[in-house]
Amino acid sequence: MSKKRTSLWWLLGPPVAFLGVLPIANRVEPIVLGLPFLMFWLFVAVLLTPLFVWLAAKGDPVWMAAREAERAERTGRAQADTRGGG
């Protein structure tokens, strides 16, 4: 069964933020928060990377199914432990 995994396109965000925008952001002026613009942009890109990864994971049906299966397995194991089965 083939599932659409279009949310994985979010994983292109970090490379684009770091490399694709580099020719545009490669300048010293303006100074933002006391940093040259390029250094500020790289700092923002580092902070945005986990957001891109989270968006890709939340929309990925394969990842969500694996997460639910793991959760169900943990719950089943916890219930077996409380009953003394395990």
N, CA, C and O atoms as a Maestro MAE file, in Angstrom:
{
 s_m_m2io_version
 :::
 2.0.0
}

f_m_ct {
 s_m_title
 :::
 protein
 m_atom[344] {
  # First column is atom index #
  i_m_mmod_type
  r_m_x_coord
  r_m_y_coord
  r_m_z_coord
  i_m_residue_number
  s_m_chain_name
  s_m_pdb_residue_name
  s_m_pdb_atom_name
  i_m_atomic_number
  :::
  1 25 0.848 -1.182 0.000 1 A "MET " " N  " 7
  2 3 0.000 0.000 0.000 1 A "MET " " CA " 6
  3 2 0.886 1.235 0.000 1 A "MET " " C  " 6
  4 15 1.752 1.394 0.860 1 A "MET " " O  " 8
  5 25 0.664 2.085 -0.951 2 A "SER " " N  " 7
  6 3 1.471 3.294 -1.080 2 A "SER " " CA " 6
  7 2 0.770 4.467 -0.397 2 A "SER " " C  " 6
  8 15 -0.377 4.788 -0.705 2 A "SER " " O  " 8
  9 25 1.471 5.089 0.520 3 A "LYS " " N  " 7
  10 3 0.900 6.239 1.213 3 A "LYS " " CA " 6
  11 2 1.579 7.501 0.713 3 A "LYS " " C  " 6
  12 15 2.786 7.515 0.472 3 A "LYS " " O  " 8
  13 25 0.803 8.549 0.561 4 A "LYS " " N  " 7
  14 3 1.365 9.838 0.175 4 A "LYS " " CA " 6
  15 2 2.143 10.401 1.349 4 A "LYS " " C  " 6
  16 15 1.630 10.485 2.464 4 A "LYS " " O  " 8
  17 25 3.358 10.778 1.097 5 A "ARG " " N  " 7
  18 3 4.218 11.318 2.153 5 A "ARG " " CA " 6
  19 2 4.665 12.719 1.770 5 A "ARG " " C  " 6
  20 15 5.848 13.048 1.856 5 A "ARG " " O  " 8
  21 25 3.710 13.542 1.347 6 A "THR " " N  " 7
  22 3 4.032 14.890 0.875 6 A "THR " " CA " 6
  23 2 4.575 15.783 1.985 6 A "THR " " C  " 6
  24 15 5.238 16.781 1.705 6 A "THR " " O  " 8
  25 25 4.305 15.438 3.231 7 A "SER " " N  " 7
  26 3 4.804 16.273 4.321 7 A "SER " " CA " 6
  27 2 6.325 16.222 4.418 7 A "SER " " C  " 6
  28 15 6.933 17.090 5.044 7 A "SER " " O  " 8
  29 25 6.944 15.220 3.807 8 A "LEU " " N  " 7
  30 3 8.401 15.129 3.852 8 A "LEU " " CA " 6
  31 2 9.072 16.253 3.064 8 A "LEU " " C  " 6
  32 15 10.281 16.455 3.173 8 A "LEU " " O  " 8
  33 25 8.294 16.975 2.279 9 A "TRP " " N  " 7
  34 3 8.838 18.148 1.590 9 A "TRP " " CA " 6
  35 2 9.321 19.200 2.585 9 A "TRP " " C  " 6
  36 15 10.175 20.023 2.254 9 A "TRP " " O  " 8
  37 25 8.775 19.176 3.808 10 A "TRP " " N  " 7
  38 3 9.233 20.111 4.844 10 A "TRP " " CA " 6
  39 2 10.718 19.925 5.137 10 A "TRP " " C  " 6
  40 15 11.377 20.857 5.599 10 A "TRP " " O  " 8
  41 25 11.250 18.735 4.875 11 A "LEU " " N  " 7
  42 3 12.661 18.476 5.151 11 A "LEU " " CA " 6
  43 2 13.597 19.215 4.194 11 A "LEU " " C  " 6
  44 15 14.809 19.242 4.407 11 A "LEU " " O  " 8
  45 25 13.045 19.806 3.156 12 A "LEU " " N  " 7
  46 3 13.857 20.660 2.282 12 A "LEU " " CA " 6
  47 2 14.046 22.058 2.874 12 A "LEU " " C  " 6
  48 15 14.865 22.837 2.386 12 A "LEU " " O  " 8
  49 25 13.295 22.369 3.914 13 A "GLY " " N  " 7
  50 3 13.399 23.691 4.536 13 A "GLY " " CA " 6
  51 2 14.781 24.030 5.049 13 A "GLY " " C  " 6
  52 15 15.306 25.089 4.705 13 A "GLY " " O  " 8
  53 25 15.402 23.169 5.868 14 A "PRO " " N  " 7
  54 3 16.736 23.513 6.382 14 A "PRO " " CA " 6
  55 2 17.800 23.712 5.302 14 A "PRO " " C  " 6
  56 15 18.533 24.698 5.372 14 A "PRO " " O  " 8
  57 25 17.925 22.819 4.295 15 A "PRO " " N  " 7
  58 3 18.944 23.097 3.273 15 A "PRO " " CA " 6
  59 2 18.679 24.391 2.511 15 A "PRO " " C  " 6
  60 15 19.609 25.121 2.168 15 A "PRO " " O  " 8
  61 25 17.414 24.666 2.251 16 A "VAL " " N  " 7
  62 3 17.090 25.912 1.560 16 A "VAL " " CA " 6
  63 2 17.410 27.105 2.457 16 A "VAL " " C  " 6
  64 15 17.947 28.111 1.993 16 A "VAL " " O  " 8
  65 25 17.077 26.988 3.750 17 A "ALA " " N  " 7
  66 3 17.356 28.087 4.680 17 A "ALA " " CA " 6
  67 2 18.850 28.344 4.814 17 A "ALA " " C  " 6
  68 15 19.273 29.494 4.932 17 A "ALA " " O  " 8
  69 25 19.650 27.284 4.798 18 A "PHE " " N  " 7
  70 3 21.099 27.452 4.955 18 A "PHE " " CA " 6
  71 2 21.793 27.791 3.640 18 A "PHE " " C  " 6
  72 15 22.598 28.721 3.587 18 A "PHE " " O  " 8
  73 25 21.489 27.046 2.579 19 A "LEU " " N  " 7
  74 3 22.247 27.187 1.339 19 A "LEU " " CA " 6
  75 2 21.542 28.018 0.277 19 A "LEU " " C  " 6
  76 15 22.175 28.831 -0.396 19 A "LEU " " O  " 8
  77 25 20.252 27.822 0.124 20 A "GLY " " N  " 7
  78 3 19.525 28.520 -0.933 20 A "GLY " " CA " 6
  79 2 19.442 30.021 -0.732 20 A "GLY " " C  " 6
  80 15 19.426 30.787 -1.695 20 A "GLY " " O  " 8
  81 25 19.389 30.430 0.513 21 A "VAL " " N  " 7
  82 3 19.248 31.851 0.819 21 A "VAL " " CA " 6
  83 2 20.613 32.519 0.986 21 A "VAL " " C  " 6
  84 15 20.695 33.742 1.103 21 A "VAL " " O  " 8
  85 25 21.670 31.734 0.998 22 A "LEU " " N  " 7
  86 3 23.008 32.254 1.234 22 A "LEU " " CA " 6
  87 2 23.401 33.392 0.280 22 A "LEU " " C  " 6
  88 15 23.932 34.398 0.750 22 A "LEU " " O  " 8
  89 25 23.169 33.284 -1.023 23 A "PRO " " N  " 7
  90 3 23.538 34.409 -1.893 23 A "PRO " " CA " 6
  91 2 22.772 35.701 -1.573 23 A "PRO " " C  " 6
  92 15 23.287 36.801 -1.774 23 A "PRO " " O  " 8
  93 25 21.559 35.559 -1.082 24 A "ILE " " N  " 7
  94 3 20.750 36.740 -0.754 24 A "ILE " " CA " 6
  95 2 21.180 37.332 0.588 24 A "ILE " " C  " 6
  96 15 21.248 38.551 0.740 24 A "ILE " " O  " 8
  97 25 21.469 36.464 1.560 25 A "ALA " " N  " 7
  98 3 21.760 36.917 2.923 25 A "ALA " " CA " 6
  99 2 23.241 37.213 3.148 25 A "ALA " " C  " 6
  100 15 23.608 37.655 4.237 25 A "ALA " " O  " 8
  101 25 24.099 36.986 2.162 26 A "ASN " " N  " 7
  102 3 25.534 37.153 2.336 26 A "ASN " " CA " 6
  103 2 25.918 38.630 2.277 26 A "ASN " " C  " 6
  104 15 26.399 39.128 1.259 26 A "ASN " " O  " 8
  105 25 25.693 39.310 3.392 27 A "ARG " " N  " 7
  106 3 26.068 40.715 3.519 27 A "ARG " " CA " 6
  107 2 26.253 41.048 4.983 27 A "ARG " " C  " 6
  108 15 25.733 40.357 5.860 27 A "ARG " " O  " 8
  109 25 26.986 42.095 5.240 28 A "VAL " " N  " 7
  110 3 27.262 42.487 6.613 28 A "VAL " " CA " 6
  111 2 26.171 43.420 7.123 28 A "VAL " " C  " 6
  112 15 25.716 43.286 8.259 28 A "VAL " " O  " 8
  113 25 25.765 44.336 6.309 29 A "GLU " " N  " 7
  114 3 24.729 45.282 6.711 29 A "GLU " " CA " 6
  115 2 23.375 44.721 6.332 29 A "GLU " " C  " 6
  116 15 23.292 44.095 5.276 29 A "GLU " " O  " 8
  117 25 22.360 44.879 7.059 30 A "PRO " " N  " 7
  118 3 22.224 45.594 8.320 30 A "PRO " " CA " 6
  119 2 22.718 44.744 9.496 30 A "PRO " " C  " 6
  120 15 22.881 43.529 9.387 30 A "PRO " " O  " 8
  121 25 22.943 45.406 10.588 31 A "ILE " " N  " 7
  122 3 23.302 44.734 11.833 31 A "ILE " " CA " 6
  123 2 21.997 44.429 12.565 31 A "ILE " " C  " 6
  124 15 21.207 45.338 12.821 31 A "ILE " " O  " 8
  125 25 21.765 43.175 12.901 32 A "VAL " " N  " 7
  126 3 20.540 42.761 13.582 32 A "VAL " " CA " 6
  127 2 20.937 42.167 14.935 32 A "VAL " " C  " 6
  128 15 21.695 41.199 14.993 32 A "VAL " " O  " 8
  129 25 20.434 42.735 15.997 33 A "LEU " " N  " 7
  130 3 20.752 42.294 17.353 33 A "LEU " " CA " 6
  131 2 22.261 42.235 17.593 33 A "LEU " " C  " 6
  132 15 22.750 41.353 18.298 33 A "LEU " " O  " 8
  133 25 22.990 43.178 17.002 34 A "GLY " " N  " 7
  134 3 24.435 43.252 17.177 34 A "GLY " " CA " 6
  135 2 25.215 42.260 16.337 34 A "GLY " " C  " 6
  136 15 26.435 42.164 16.472 34 A "GLY " " O  " 8
  137 25 24.531 41.516 15.467 35 A "LEU " " N  " 7
  138 3 25.191 40.526 14.619 35 A "LEU " " CA " 6
  139 2 25.126 40.958 13.162 35 A "LEU " " C  " 6
  140 15 24.155 41.592 12.750 35 A "LEU " " O  " 8
  141 25 26.145 40.626 12.376 36 A "PRO " " N  " 7
  142 3 26.014 40.834 10.927 36 A "PRO " " CA " 6
  143 2 24.822 40.027 10.412 36 A "PRO " " C  " 6
  144 15 24.474 38.990 10.976 36 A "PRO " " O  " 8
  145 25 24.213 40.504 9.356 37 A "PHE " " N  " 7
  146 3 22.978 39.889 8.876 37 A "PHE " " CA " 6
  147 2 23.143 38.402 8.584 37 A "PHE " " C  " 6
  148 15 22.255 37.616 8.915 37 A "PHE " " O  " 8
  149 25 24.272 37.991 7.965 38 A "LEU " " N  " 7
  150 3 24.472 36.577 7.637 38 A "LEU " " CA " 6
  151 2 24.509 35.721 8.898 38 A "LEU " " C  " 6
  152 15 23.908 34.648 8.934 38 A "LEU " " O  " 8
  153 25 25.204 36.181 9.924 39 A "MET " " N  " 7
  154 3 25.279 35.405 11.163 39 A "MET " " CA " 6
  155 2 23.897 35.321 11.825 39 A "MET " " C  " 6
  156 15 23.517 34.274 12.349 39 A "MET " " O  " 8
  157 25 23.159 36.420 11.796 40 A "PHE " " N  " 7
  158 3 21.793 36.415 12.336 40 A "PHE " " CA " 6
  159 2 20.923 35.434 11.562 40 A "PHE " " C  " 6
  160 15 20.156 34.682 12.163 40 A "PHE " " O  " 8
  161 25 21.031 35.433 10.229 41 A "TRP " " N  " 7
  162 3 20.223 34.535 9.410 41 A "TRP " " CA " 6
  163 2 20.543 33.078 9.716 41 A "TRP " " C  " 6
  164 15 19.632 32.257 9.821 41 A "TRP " " O  " 8
  165 25 21.834 32.741 9.860 42 A "LEU " " N  " 7
  166 3 22.208 31.373 10.182 42 A "LEU " " CA " 6
  167 2 21.685 30.966 11.550 42 A "LEU " " C  " 6
  168 15 21.270 29.822 11.739 42 A "LEU " " O  " 8
  169 25 21.699 31.880 12.498 43 A "PHE " " N  " 7
  170 3 21.152 31.622 13.829 43 A "PHE " " CA " 6
  171 2 19.655 31.316 13.743 43 A "PHE " " C  " 6
  172 15 19.174 30.372 14.369 43 A "PHE " " O  " 8
  173 25 18.926 32.113 12.970 44 A "VAL " " N  " 7
  174 3 17.484 31.889 12.791 44 A "VAL " " CA " 6
  175 2 17.234 30.552 12.083 44 A "VAL " " C  " 6
  176 15 16.303 29.831 12.438 44 A "VAL " " O  " 8
  177 25 18.056 30.221 11.090 45 A "ALA " " N  " 7
  178 3 17.890 28.958 10.367 45 A "ALA " " CA " 6
  179 2 18.108 27.765 11.298 45 A "ALA " " C  " 6
  180 15 17.403 26.761 11.197 45 A "ALA " " O  " 8
  181 25 19.080 27.873 12.202 46 A "VAL " " N  " 7
  182 3 19.311 26.794 13.173 46 A "VAL " " CA " 6
  183 2 18.094 26.630 14.079 46 A "VAL " " C  " 6
  184 15 17.699 25.509 14.398 46 A "VAL " " O  " 8
  185 25 17.510 27.736 14.488 47 A "LEU " " N  " 7
  186 3 16.336 27.662 15.358 47 A "LEU " " CA " 6
  187 2 15.107 27.130 14.627 47 A "LEU " " C  " 6
  188 15 14.240 26.518 15.251 47 A "LEU " " O  " 8
  189 25 15.018 27.349 13.330 48 A "LEU " " N  " 7
  190 3 13.860 26.890 12.556 48 A "LEU " " CA " 6
  191 2 13.963 25.417 12.141 48 A "LEU " " C  " 6
  192 15 12.945 24.799 11.826 48 A "LEU " " O  " 8
  193 25 15.155 24.854 12.135 49 A "THR " " N  " 7
  194 3 15.337 23.469 11.685 49 A "THR " " CA " 6
  195 2 14.467 22.471 12.454 49 A "THR " " C  " 6
  196 15 13.832 21.631 11.816 49 A "THR " " O  " 8
  197 25 14.403 22.518 13.795 50 A "PRO " " N  " 7
  198 3 13.516 21.569 14.488 50 A "PRO " " CA " 6
  199 2 12.046 21.737 14.104 50 A "PRO " " C  " 6
  200 15 11.297 20.761 14.094 50 A "PRO " " O  " 8
  201 25 11.631 22.952 13.793 51 A "LEU " " N  " 7
  202 3 10.251 23.181 13.361 51 A "LEU " " CA " 6
  203 2 9.978 22.449 12.045 51 A "LEU " " C  " 6
  204 15 8.940 21.805 11.896 51 A "LEU " " O  " 8
  205 25 10.896 22.545 11.103 52 A "PHE " " N  " 7
  206 3 10.729 21.843 9.826 52 A "PHE " " CA " 6
  207 2 10.653 20.329 10.031 52 A "PHE " " C  " 6
  208 15 9.821 19.659 9.419 52 A "PHE " " O  " 8
  209 25 11.510 19.798 10.881 53 A "VAL " " N  " 7
  210 3 11.519 18.355 11.140 53 A "VAL " " CA " 6
  211 2 10.219 17.939 11.819 53 A "VAL " " C  " 6
  212 15 9.649 16.901 11.481 53 A "VAL " " O  " 8
  213 25 9.747 18.737 12.772 54 A "TRP " " N  " 7
  214 3 8.490 18.429 13.467 54 A "TRP " " CA " 6
  215 2 7.316 18.445 12.494 54 A "TRP " " C  " 6
  216 15 6.462 17.559 12.544 54 A "TRP " " O  " 8
  217 25 7.264 19.445 11.608 55 A "LEU " " N  " 7
  218 3 6.177 19.518 10.625 55 A "LEU " " CA " 6
  219 2 6.201 18.301 9.696 55 A "LEU " " C  " 6
  220 15 5.149 17.761 9.355 55 A "LEU " " O  " 8
  221 25 7.380 17.875 9.294 56 A "ALA " " N  " 7
  222 3 7.486 16.693 8.431 56 A "ALA " " CA " 6
  223 2 7.001 15.449 9.167 56 A "ALA " " C  " 6
  224 15 6.286 14.628 8.593 56 A "ALA " " O  " 8
  225 25 7.384 15.307 10.427 57 A "ALA " " N  " 7
  226 3 6.998 14.117 11.191 57 A "ALA " " CA " 6
  227 2 5.497 14.103 11.473 57 A "ALA " " C  " 6
  228 15 4.859 13.056 11.360 57 A "ALA " " O  " 8
  229 25 4.930 15.242 11.835 58 A "LYS " " N  " 7
  230 3 3.500 15.282 12.176 58 A "LYS " " CA " 6
  231 2 2.613 14.942 10.987 58 A "LYS " " C  " 6
  232 15 1.521 14.403 11.170 58 A "LYS " " O  " 8
  233 25 3.051 15.239 9.799 59 A "GLY " " N  " 7
  234 3 2.224 14.978 8.630 59 A "GLY " " CA " 6
  235 2 2.512 13.663 7.943 59 A "GLY " " C  " 6
  236 15 1.812 13.305 6.996 59 A "GLY " " O  " 8
  237 25 3.524 12.928 8.390 60 A "ASP " " N  " 7
  238 3 3.923 11.697 7.737 60 A "ASP " " CA " 6
  239 2 3.094 10.528 8.269 60 A "ASP " " C  " 6
  240 15 3.199 10.191 9.449 60 A "ASP " " O  " 8
  241 25 2.275 9.905 7.423 61 A "PRO " " N  " 7
  242 3 1.421 8.808 7.906 61 A "PRO " " CA " 6
  243 2 2.223 7.593 8.363 61 A "PRO " " C  " 6
  244 15 1.783 6.883 9.268 61 A "PRO " " O  " 8
  245 25 3.373 7.335 7.773 62 A "VAL " " N  " 7
  246 3 4.181 6.184 8.171 62 A "VAL " " CA " 6
  247 2 4.740 6.408 9.574 62 A "VAL " " C  " 6
  248 15 4.711 5.502 10.406 62 A "VAL " " O  " 8
  249 25 5.242 7.598 9.833 63 A "TRP " " N  " 7
  250 3 5.781 7.909 11.156 63 A "TRP " " CA " 6
  251 2 4.676 7.880 12.209 63 A "TRP " " C  " 6
  252 15 4.877 7.369 13.311 63 A "TRP " " O  " 8
  253 25 3.519 8.424 11.872 64 A "MET " " N  " 7
  254 3 2.402 8.443 12.823 64 A "MET " " CA " 6
  255 2 1.934 7.023 13.144 64 A "MET " " C  " 6
  256 15 1.627 6.727 14.298 64 A "MET " " O  " 8
  257 25 1.875 6.143 12.144 65 A "ALA " " N  " 7
  258 3 1.451 4.754 12.376 65 A "ALA " " CA " 6
  259 2 2.455 4.039 13.274 65 A "ALA " " C  " 6
  260 15 2.065 3.293 14.173 65 A "ALA " " O  " 8
  261 25 3.745 4.262 13.035 66 A "ALA " " N  " 7
  262 3 4.771 3.635 13.871 66 A "ALA " " CA " 6
  263 2 4.699 4.172 15.295 66 A "ALA " " C  " 6
  264 15 4.895 3.426 16.254 66 A "ALA " " O  " 8
  265 25 4.423 5.435 15.428 67 A "ARG " " N  " 7
  266 3 4.316 6.044 16.763 67 A "ARG " " CA " 6
  267 2 3.121 5.466 17.514 67 A "ARG " " C  " 6
  268 15 3.231 5.151 18.699 67 A "ARG " " O  " 8
  269 25 1.983 5.324 16.839 68 A "GLU " " N  " 7
  270 3 0.791 4.759 17.476 68 A "GLU " " CA " 6
  271 2 1.019 3.299 17.862 68 A "GLU " " C  " 6
  272 15 0.577 2.864 18.926 68 A "GLU " " O  " 8
  273 25 1.707 2.540 17.006 69 A "ALA " " N  " 7
  274 3 1.990 1.130 17.319 69 A "ALA " " CA " 6
  275 2 2.903 1.036 18.539 69 A "ALA " " C  " 6
  276 15 2.706 0.179 19.401 69 A "ALA " " O  " 8
  277 25 3.888 1.906 18.608 70 A "GLU " " N  " 7
  278 3 4.791 1.907 19.762 70 A "GLU " " CA " 6
  279 2 4.041 2.278 21.038 70 A "GLU " " C  " 6
  280 15 4.270 1.696 22.099 70 A "GLU " " O  " 8
  281 25 3.150 3.244 20.921 71 A "ARG " " N  " 7
  282 3 2.351 3.664 22.075 71 A "ARG " " CA " 6
  283 2 1.447 2.533 22.552 71 A "ARG " " C  " 6
  284 15 1.321 2.301 23.754 71 A "ARG " " O  " 8
  285 25 0.817 1.827 21.612 72 A "ALA " " N  " 7
  286 3 -0.065 0.711 21.964 72 A "ALA " " CA " 6
  287 2 0.737 -0.415 22.608 72 A "ALA " " C  " 6
  288 15 0.270 -1.049 23.555 72 A "ALA " " O  " 8
  289 25 1.939 -0.665 22.098 73 A "GLU " " N  " 7
  290 3 2.786 -1.708 22.674 73 A "GLU " " CA " 6
  291 2 3.176 -1.352 24.105 73 A "GLU " " C  " 6
  292 15 3.152 -2.200 24.997 73 A "GLU " " O  " 8
  293 25 3.532 -0.094 24.309 74 A "ARG " " N  " 7
  294 3 3.894 0.354 25.656 74 A "ARG " " CA " 6
  295 2 2.721 0.243 26.611 74 A "ARG " " C  " 6
  296 15 2.885 -0.191 27.752 74 A "ARG " " O  " 8
  297 25 1.539 0.632 26.154 75 A "THR " " N  " 7
  298 3 0.342 0.570 26.985 75 A "THR " " CA " 6
  299 2 0.018 -0.880 27.334 75 A "THR " " C  " 6
  300 15 -0.319 -1.183 28.478 75 A "THR " " O  " 8
  301 25 0.119 -1.773 26.355 76 A "GLY " " N  " 7
  302 3 -0.129 -3.189 26.605 76 A "GLY " " CA " 6
  303 2 0.861 -3.771 27.591 76 A "GLY " " C  " 6
  304 15 0.497 -4.571 28.454 76 A "GLY " " O  " 8
  305 25 2.110 -3.369 27.461 77 A "ARG " " N  " 7
  306 3 3.136 -3.850 28.385 77 A "ARG " " CA " 6
  307 2 2.896 -3.321 29.798 77 A "ARG " " C  " 6
  308 15 3.083 -4.044 30.777 77 A "ARG " " O  " 8
  309 25 2.482 -2.062 29.899 78 A "ALA " " N  " 7
  310 3 2.220 -1.462 31.201 78 A "ALA " " CA " 6
  311 2 1.036 -2.137 31.866 78 A "ALA " " C  " 6
  312 15 1.061 -2.364 33.076 78 A "ALA " " O  " 8
  313 25 0.002 -2.464 31.108 79 A "GLN " " N  " 7
  314 3 -1.158 -3.131 31.684 79 A "GLN " " CA " 6
  315 2 -0.799 -4.543 32.116 79 A "GLN " " C  " 6
  316 15 -1.294 -5.013 33.141 79 A "GLN " " O  " 8
  317 25 0.044 -5.224 31.368 80 A "ALA " " N  " 7
  318 3 0.470 -6.576 31.748 80 A "ALA " " CA " 6
  319 2 1.299 -6.528 33.019 80 A "ALA " " C  " 6
  320 15 1.199 -7.425 33.856 80 A "ALA " " O  " 8
  321 25 2.118 -5.492 33.178 81 A "ASP " " N  " 7
  322 3 2.936 -5.335 34.390 81 A "ASP " " CA " 6
  323 2 2.071 -5.088 35.611 81 A "ASP " " C  " 6
  324 15 2.363 -5.609 36.687 81 A "ASP " " O  " 8
  325 25 1.008 -4.302 35.465 82 A "THR " " N  " 7
  326 3 0.146 -4.018 36.615 82 A "THR " " CA " 6
  327 2 -0.658 -5.235 37.018 82 A "THR " " C  " 6
  328 15 -1.030 -5.368 38.183 82 A "THR " " O  " 8
  329 25 -0.935 -6.134 36.072 83 A "ARG " " N  " 7
  330 3 -1.672 -7.367 36.384 83 A "ARG " " CA " 6
  331 2 -0.747 -8.477 36.879 83 A "ARG " " C  " 6
  332 15 -1.201 -9.540 37.301 83 A "ARG " " O  " 8
  333 25 0.552 -8.210 36.820 84 A "GLY " " N  " 7
  334 3 1.491 -9.214 37.283 84 A "GLY " " CA " 6
  335 2 1.895 -10.198 36.201 84 A "GLY " " C  " 6
  336 15 2.470 -11.247 36.489 84 A "GLY " " O  " 8
  337 25 1.597 -9.862 34.970 85 A "GLY " " N  " 7
  338 3 1.910 -10.790 33.889 85 A "GLY " " CA " 6
  339 2 3.289 -10.605 33.313 85 A "GLY " " C  " 6
  340 15 3.683 -11.355 32.420 85 A "GLY " " O  " 8
  341 25 4.023 -9.651 33.783 86 A "GLY " " N  " 7
  342 3 5.160 -9.504 33.158 86 A "GLY " " CA " 6
  343 2 6.433 -9.092 33.159 86 A "GLY " " C  " 6
  344 15 7.126 -9.224 32.150 86 A "GLY " " O  " 8
  :::
 }
 m_bond[343] {
  # First column is bond index #
  i_m_from
  i_m_to
  i_m_order
  :::
  1 1 2 1
  2 2 3 1
  3 3 4 2
  4 3 5 1
  5 5 6 1
  6 6 7 1
  7 7 8 2
  8 7 9 1
  9 9 10 1
  10 10 11 1
  11 11 12 2
  12 11 13 1
  13 13 14 1
  14 14 15 1
  15 15 16 2
  16 15 17 1
  17 17 18 1
  18 18 19 1
  19 19 20 2
  20 19 21 1
  21 21 22 1
  22 22 23 1
  23 23 24 2
  24 23 25 1
  25 25 26 1
  26 26 27 1
  27 27 28 2
  28 27 29 1
  29 29 30 1
  30 30 31 1
  31 31 32 2
  32 31 33 1
  33 33 34 1
  34 34 35 1
  35 35 36 2
  36 35 37 1
  37 37 38 1
  38 38 39 1
  39 39 40 2
  40 39 41 1
  41 41 42 1
  42 42 43 1
  43 43 44 2
  44 43 45 1
  45 45 46 1
  46 46 47 1
  47 47 48 2
  48 47 49 1
  49 49 50 1
  50 50 51 1
  51 51 52 2
  52 51 53 1
  53 53 54 1
  54 54 55 1
  55 55 56 2
  56 55 57 1
  57 57 58 1
  58 58 59 1
  59 59 60 2
  60 59 61 1
  61 61 62 1
  62 62 63 1
  63 63 64 2
  64 63 65 1
  65 65 66 1
  66 66 67 1
  67 67 68 2
  68 67 69 1
  69 69 70 1
  70 70 71 1
  71 71 72 2
  72 71 73 1
  73 73 74 1
  74 74 75 1
  75 75 76 2
  76 75 77 1
  77 77 78 1
  78 78 79 1
  79 79 80 2
  80 79 81 1
  81 81 82 1
  82 82 83 1
  83 83 84 2
  84 83 85 1
  85 85 86 1
  86 86 87 1
  87 87 88 2
  88 87 89 1
  89 89 90 1
  90 90 91 1
  91 91 92 2
  92 91 93 1
  93 93 94 1
  94 94 95 1
  95 95 96 2
  96 95 97 1
  97 97 98 1
  98 98 99 1
  99 99 100 2
  100 99 101 1
  101 101 102 1
  102 102 103 1
  103 103 104 2
  104 103 105 1
  105 105 106 1
  106 106 107 1
  107 107 108 2
  108 107 109 1
  109 109 110 1
  110 110 111 1
  111 111 112 2
  112 111 113 1
  113 113 114 1
  114 114 115 1
  115 115 116 2
  116 115 117 1
  117 117 118 1
  118 118 119 1
  119 119 120 2
  120 119 121 1
  121 121 122 1
  122 122 123 1
  123 123 124 2
  124 123 125 1
  125 125 126 1
  126 126 127 1
  127 127 128 2
  128 127 129 1
  129 129 130 1
  130 130 131 1
  131 131 132 2
  132 131 133 1
  133 133 134 1
  134 134 135 1
  135 135 136 2
  136 135 137 1
  137 137 138 1
  138 138 139 1
  139 139 140 2
  140 139 141 1
  141 141 142 1
  142 142 143 1
  143 143 144 2
  144 143 145 1
  145 145 146 1
  146 146 147 1
  147 147 148 2
  148 147 149 1
  149 149 150 1
  150 150 151 1
  151 151 152 2
  152 151 153 1
  153 153 154 1
  154 154 155 1
  155 155 156 2
  156 155 157 1
  157 157 158 1
  158 158 159 1
  159 159 160 2
  160 159 161 1
  161 161 162 1
  162 162 163 1
  163 163 164 2
  164 163 165 1
  165 165 166 1
  166 166 167 1
  167 167 168 2
  168 167 169 1
  169 169 170 1
  170 170 171 1
  171 171 172 2
  172 171 173 1
  173 173 174 1
  174 174 175 1
  175 175 176 2
  176 175 177 1
  177 177 178 1
  178 178 179 1
  179 179 180 2
  180 179 181 1
  181 181 182 1
  182 182 183 1
  183 183 184 2
  184 183 185 1
  185 185 186 1
  186 186 187 1
  187 187 188 2
  188 187 189 1
  189 189 190 1
  190 190 191 1
  191 191 192 2
  192 191 193 1
  193 193 194 1
  194 194 195 1
  195 195 196 2
  196 195 197 1
  197 197 198 1
  198 198 199 1
  199 199 200 2
  200 199 201 1
  201 201 202 1
  202 202 203 1
  203 203 204 2
  204 203 205 1
  205 205 206 1
  206 206 207 1
  207 207 208 2
  208 207 209 1
  209 209 210 1
  210 210 211 1
  211 211 212 2
  212 211 213 1
  213 213 214 1
  214 214 215 1
  215 215 216 2
  216 215 217 1
  217 217 218 1
  218 218 219 1
  219 219 220 2
  220 219 221 1
  221 221 222 1
  222 222 223 1
  223 223 224 2
  224 223 225 1
  225 225 226 1
  226 226 227 1
  227 227 228 2
  228 227 229 1
  229 229 230 1
  230 230 231 1
  231 231 232 2
  232 231 233 1
  233 233 234 1
  234 234 235 1
  235 235 236 2
  236 235 237 1
  237 237 238 1
  238 238 239 1
  239 239 240 2
  240 239 241 1
  241 241 242 1
  242 242 243 1
  243 243 244 2
  244 243 245 1
  245 245 246 1
  246 246 247 1
  247 247 248 2
  248 247 249 1
  249 249 250 1
  250 250 251 1
  251 251 252 2
  252 251 253 1
  253 253 254 1
  254 254 255 1
  255 255 256 2
  256 255 257 1
  257 257 258 1
  258 258 259 1
  259 259 260 2
  260 259 261 1
  261 261 262 1
  262 262 263 1
  263 263 264 2
  264 263 265 1
  265 265 266 1
  266 266 267 1
  267 267 268 2
  268 267 269 1
  269 269 270 1
  270 270 271 1
  271 271 272 2
  272 271 273 1
  273 273 274 1
  274 274 275 1
  275 275 276 2
  276 275 277 1
  277 277 278 1
  278 278 279 1
  279 279 280 2
  280 279 281 1
  281 281 282 1
  282 282 283 1
  283 283 284 2
  284 283 285 1
  285 285 286 1
  286 286 287 1
  287 287 288 2
  288 287 289 1
  289 289 290 1
  290 290 291 1
  291 291 292 2
  292 291 293 1
  293 293 294 1
  294 294 295 1
  295 295 296 2
  296 295 297 1
  297 297 298 1
  298 298 299 1
  299 299 300 2
  300 299 301 1
  301 301 302 1
  302 302 303 1
  303 303 304 2
  304 303 305 1
  305 305 306 1
  306 306 307 1
  307 307 308 2
  308 307 309 1
  309 309 310 1
  310 310 311 1
  311 311 312 2
  312 311 313 1
  313 313 314 1
  314 314 315 1
  315 315 316 2
  316 315 317 1
  317 317 318 1
  318 318 319 1
  319 319 320 2
  320 319 321 1
  321 321 322 1
  322 322 323 1
  323 323 324 2
  324 323 325 1
  325 325 326 1
  326 326 327 1
  327 327 328 2
  328 327 329 1
  329 329 330 1
  330 330 331 1
  331 331 332 2
  332 331 333 1
  333 333 334 1
  334 334 335 1
  335 335 336 2
  336 335 337 1
  337 337 338 1
  338 338 339 1
  339 339 340 2
  340 339 341 1
  341 341 342 1
  342 342 343 1
  343 343 344 2
  :::
 }
}
